[in-house]
Amino acid sequence: MSREVKRFEPSDNEVILGILNDSKGVLDKLYEAYFPMILQLVVMNNGNDDDAKDIFQESVIVLYNKVKKGDFVLNSKLKTFIYSVCRRLWLKRLSQKSRVTGNIVDFEEVLSVEDDIEQHEERDKQFDLMELALGRLGEPCKTIIEDFYMNSKSMQDICEKFGYTNADNAKNQKYKCLQRLKKLFFQA
Amino acid sequence: MDITEQIEAYLMNEMSDEESAAFEQSRAIDPSLDRKVVLHEQFMKQIKEYGEHRKLISDMNAIHARLDISAIREEVIPTSVKMKVLWKKYHSNVAVAASIAILAVLTTLLSTGSFNQATSIRSDYNALRREWSRDINTKVKRSQNEILQNINASSKSPSTPSLFSGTGFALNTDGYVITNYHVVKGADSVYIQDNDGISYKATTVYIHPSYDIAVLKVIDPSFKTLRSLPYSFKKSGSDLGVDVYTLGYPKDDLTYTRGYLSSMSGYAGDTIAYQVDISVNGGNSGGPLLDSKGNVVGIVNAKQDKTDGASFAIKSAYLLEAIQAMPKDSLGRKVILNTKNTLSSLSRGDQIKRIENYIYMVKVY
């Protein structure tokens, strides 16, 4: 049944360095090299294309987080790591949908990735909270916060974009927004 | 400066060296400030990470949109699974469609009375072998008796009446007898009995079920070769309205009945047989159907119940065809059929006198 998926694979070191340096090209390579494997895994186990996309992207997020935190020790192939994460995630989804429980048709060897997935889920919860809080914050606060803290724009740029008379006004506005965001975030 | 502003300025390295040194000092002596700094730093990091997270997802979505997913699918998923996936997706629809189709067909058949017709077709077709007993147990007992009789070999004629009987007639002078397949079907043993009441043991050497024809061979050593056959077999078809008669054993004595060919096709348009308006009964099966000149034009094999004057006879042409198809090794040698007819100028009574010794009762146990 299983068909070996042969593709160009970037070297694992290249990928890790690329992630650490925020290289965009490396994400491309990662996606093209390993998505087919996950598509196969998911579709052969009662999933569809969209499920495969979700699962694969989650596994990339787990990988990025792990590498950026600096605790990624390359004691297995990157491919195996991604496969294992996806497999675990997909099993979880399947049991939630209560379609098939426990059994899955495997195509690769598998690592234990429970800890990584737990961390990932914890992070995901925080991100969901943040999204909720930002959504409740409303405009223009949301954009100001996003521009300043996420997109690292200068206060001057923000001042111009929103038409504040001077940078101090903008700064004041930003602090107010930040306070409200904190409140919303920690309340939830 | 507001405290949050200070903290942020400190964290983003916007303070001058003196300011930052002062801030660090006040942080060292004020634990609550220190906590605020830590919390703020954490929160900033959280916002930043959330930003990165969203960027990563949007980057990946862009890549995903660029990829040709269906091509990748083709490559990694075997076709059988694609079928399985399709089946999984649509099996309920297929099931519903199929049940509706079946229901529709059944309803149509029911409403047009197709089922009733089918059963009535079978029920009014009556193969004309004579049944002596319907009791299966007796049949078994009788065949057991028969076996014992054979072992003892004390008597050549069977000890008990046969279960089924029909009629047969000589195919040639060597002891080949023709009858209907349905007469000898499922037979344990077969005897033929001539007009004088003498039985001979016979075996079935050839059957042609679709033409309902069977050929028997007398294996009894007491059987004497016959004098040449008085009748011949008609190779061509007969005409509608031709007078015909048959001889057979619907009872224990040879019985004569006459009639005429009423249709060129048999039961339900069956072209193998003629329809004959003649009164025949169980036991007439396998009897010869002769025309006024003494040619065999067919073999009586059935009649239609609940319909007057509809009996059937297998056409002689098919009889000949079946005989031609006989494998040579089932015979001692090739069956030579009589072609000389010595009856044509005789009256009906004289014809029968000549024929009667060639007509046998076929008894099946």
Interface residues (C-beta under 8 A of the other chain):
Chain A: M1 R3 V5 K24 L27 D28 Y31 E32 F35 P36 M37 L39 Q40 V43 M44 N46 D49 K53 Q57 V60 I61 Y64 R123 Q126 F127 M130 E131 I145 E146 Y149 M150 N151 K171 Y175 L178 Q179 L181 K182 F185
Chain B: D2 T4 E5 F43 M44 Q46 I47 K48 E49 Y50 G51 E52 H53 R54 K55 L56 I57 D59 M60 N61 I63 H64 L67 I69 I72 R73 E75 V76 I77 P78 V81 V85 K88
